[in-house]
Amino acid sequence: MNTERTADLSLATANADALRQVLLDLIVQHAYVEGDFVLSSGAKSTYYINCKQVTLRAEGALALGLLLFQLLPKDTAAVAGLT
């Protein structure tokens, strides 16, 4: 059996705390980088967090989508945006 698919299935039934932990783990693994960075504001930073590296992964998109879904009012008909 495909273990990634099994992980996605268990993620789909996870509670909010577990989903937040999944996102945090993914951010640490894939989005957080230490180094010398110049931000778009011109400020300097010793770390950079690129959450696009998380939200474009299947498990990251699923976890984030499930968390956001829980925040929507029950009568929501549609959600739209750039990504």
N, C-alpha and C positions, 0 to 999 in steps of 0.2 A: 504494500500500500504506500502511496506517495505521502511522506511525512509532512511535506509543506502543506498539502491539502488538508491533512488531519489537523495541523496547527491552525489553519484558517477556519475549519469547522468549529474547533473549540473556542477560537477567538470570537466567532459569531454569537456564541452563547455566554460569553464572559460578562461579568458585572463591570460597572463603571470604574471601580478601583483597579481591577485587573487590566482594563483597557488603558487606563492612565499609566500603569506600570509598563505595559508593552510599549507605549509611545515614548516614555522616558528611556527605556532600554534601547530603543531604536535610535533616539537622538544621540545618546552616548556612543553607540556603535558606529553610526553612519553620518551624523550631522555635526558633531562637535569636533573642532580642530584647533590645536594650539599652535601658535607661531606669531609672527609679526604681520599685522594687517592694517591697512589704511582703509577706513570705512568711507562710504559715499559722502558722509558729512565732513570728511577730512580728518576726523579724530583717529587716533591710533588705538589698537587693541591687541592684546596678547592671545585672544581667542576669537573664533568665529563659529557661528551656528547657522548652518544652511539647512533649514527644515525641508526644503524641496527634496533633499536626499531621503527623507522619511516619507513624505506625503506621496511621492511617486512610486514607492514600493507597495506591493500588493497588501502586505500585512499592515503597513502604516496607513494607507488609504482606508482600509477596512476599519481599523481601530478608531481613526479620527472620525470617519463617517458615522459609526455607531454611537460615539460620544456626542457628536453634534445632533444626531437624530433625537437623542434623549432630551435635548434642550429645546426642541421645537414645540410650539403649542400644538395640541392635538388636532386642531382644525386647519393646520397648514396644508395648503393645496399644492404648493410648488416651492422649490428653492432654486435660485439661479445665481450665476456669478462667472467670473473669468476662468476659474479652474474647477 
